Amino acid sequence: MKKHIFKPGECMAWRNRVIPSSDDDQMSGHTFGGGWTEDKLDCLGKYLAEYRKIFVKNERARYFKTWYVDAFAGTGSRSVPDPSTHVEPLFDGDYEDPESQRYRDGSAIIALGLESPFDKYLFIEKSKVRLNELKGEIRKRYSELLGRCEFSSEDANKALRDWSARRDWEKEHAVVFLDPYGMQVEWETLTTLAATKAIDLWYLFPLGIGVARLLTRDGIIDEDWQKRLDLVFGTNEWRNRFYETRIKSSLFGNEETMVRAAGEEKIQEYIEERLGTCFAKVAKGLVLRNSRSSPLYLLCFAAANERSAHTALKIAQWILGHSKGTRR
Ligand SMILES: C[S@@+](CC[C@H](N)C(=O)[O-])C[C@H]1O[C@@H](n2cnc3c(N)ncnc32)[C@H](O)[C@@H]1O
C-alpha cells in the first residue's frame, strides 16, 4: 500500500491524536493546498484591489493610513505539482519530483503586487526559516516596498494583539488575513481585531480539517481538544449547539447519551453567528472543498467598521458568491 505523506495543509489530528498543527517549521519550500487554495487567494486578491481603490479614489478615505496584515504569511510563494510534468511513481513509496513543481504567488506577494499598494504591511510568520524566505522574495521582487514592511516571527495571536494595541485607529485602517493550517486562531484575537472598529477580516476557518473532525459522534472528546475548541469559539457553549442529549433505555434503566447534531451547515452558522457578536457585519462564507467534495475550510469575511461595513460586505459577498468554489 502506498504510504501517505501528511502535507502541512492536512490535519494530523486523527493520525497522531494531536490538535491540528502546522508544523513542519524547519522546512523551506512550501507546498500546501489544492484547487481551493486558488479560490481562497483569488477572493483575497480581488478584495484587496477593491479596498485599495476606495482609499485612492475617495477623498475622505485617503486621510487614513492603510495596513495589510498577513498573520500566517508563509514564504510568499508555494509550490504546486505541475500536471504537465508530473510523473506517477513506478514503485510504491514516498515520491516527490522537484522538477514537477511550479511556483505560484502566496498571499503576501499578491498583497504587495497590487496596482495601488498598501501604506504599510505586517507579515507574521512563526517559522524563522519561512520568514527569511519571505524577506528574500520581497527583496527580489518588491524591493521598493521593503521600507513599508514590518516582520514578526511571534505567534500570530500575540503579534496581532500587540500590533493592534500600538495603532491609532482614528487614523488607520487595515485588512487582516488569517490563513492558518488548523485551529491556531484564538477567539480573543478576533475580538481584539473587532474592537478596533477599523479592520476588515478574512479568516480561513478550519471547518472540516479541524472542528468537524474533533466533534466525535458520542461527544467523548479529548480534554485538550475541548480546550482548543473553547479557545477557537471563545466559549464552551458549542457543546450545547453541536450535541443533543438522548435517553436510551436498557436493562439497567434509562441512560443519558450525547449525540452529535452538527453538520457542516451548523458549524458554519455558529462561527458566523459568533463573528456577528463582535463585528459590525459578517458575510456568508465560502466552503472550500477537496477533490472529493469534502469540506476543508470556510473562508469567512467580517467588517469591524460600522460606517464602511455595508460597502465592505457588498464587495466581499459579491466576490465570495462569484468564486468558482472549486471542487478539484
Ligand atoms: C497555510 S500557510 C500560509 C500560506 C500563506 N498565507 C500563503 O498564501 O502563501 C500557514 C503558515 O502559518 C505559519 N504558522 C503556523 N502557526 C503559526 C502561528 N501560531 N503564528 C504565526 N504563524 C504560524 C506556518 O509556518 C505556515 O507558514
The ligand as a Gaussian input file, in Angstrom:
#p B3LYP/6-31G(d) Opt

LIG

0 1
 C       -1.285000      27.954000       5.110000
 S        0.294000      28.608000       5.470000
 C        0.132000      30.266000       4.940000
 C        0.163000      30.453000       3.497000
 C        0.208000      31.892000       3.036000
 N       -0.923000      32.658000       3.553000
 C        0.243000      31.955000       1.532000
 O       -0.782000      32.173000       0.879000
 O        1.360000      31.770000       0.989000
 C        0.304000      28.822000       7.214000
 C        1.610000      29.415000       7.751000
 O        1.399000      29.763000       9.120000
 C        2.600000      29.520000       9.846000
 N        2.192000      29.366000      11.253000
 C        1.746000      28.259000      11.888000
 N        1.387000      28.536000      13.159000
 C        1.603000      29.868000      13.334000
 C        1.399000      30.760000      14.424000
 N        0.900000      30.330000      15.589000
 N        1.695000      32.061000      14.252000
 C        2.197000      32.509000      13.079000
 N        2.427000      31.710000      12.001000
 C        2.123000      30.411000      12.127000
 C        3.178000      28.281000       9.208000
 O        4.576000      28.204000       9.424000
 C        2.805000      28.480000       7.738000
 O        3.843000      29.064000       7.016000

